[in-house]
Amino acid sequence: MIGFLFFGQLALLATWACLAWALDAFGRRPHDTGPFDAIIVPGCAVRSDGTPSGALARRTRHAVELYQSGLAPSIVLTGGVGRFPPSEAAAAATLAISLGMPQTALILEEASTSTIENAAFAAECLDGASRHRVLIATDGYHCWRCRRIFSRHFETVSTAGSVPGPRLRVRGAMREVGSILKLLLSFR
């Protein structure tokens, strides 16, 4: 009986790890070519000093690079105030501007508290969102879930995954499997 439980747990862990690897691989695929109507950055935590967390900074830098390559005329930064002020969108905007992004090309959505709200509220920021073609700039392991969620609000959704270091990729992808399971269970 103990051997059966051990191998069952081992099989579950192996399946979880394979799913995490698949999410990471999906996020490292090349994104569709533009043009897009907007690039959207899903929010992520702000540090106690008011600066973007590593993930939010990575997503924002990636979005600015995509913007500077001419893929879209604007970037929508999403995320409300979490544990520390300012809003995730405002912290990301400060970084984007320091990277040479024109403030006039930034749209801030500062009320959302989840990826589902990031998508819904970003759609409210863009007139005719259901006809828009958007590019989501997020962490690679987050791309699959973002694509599914943002597709509820936009006609065409492509993702561009940033690639953190190996330790963060593994940890993030393993956590993301749980988030996807929760999302799938919430669909009825």
Beta strands, then each sheet from edge to edge (+ up, - down):
strand 1: 38-41
strand 2: 75-78
strand 3: 106-109
strand 4: 133-139
strand 5: 156-162
sheet 1: 3+ 2+ 1+ 4+ 5+
end
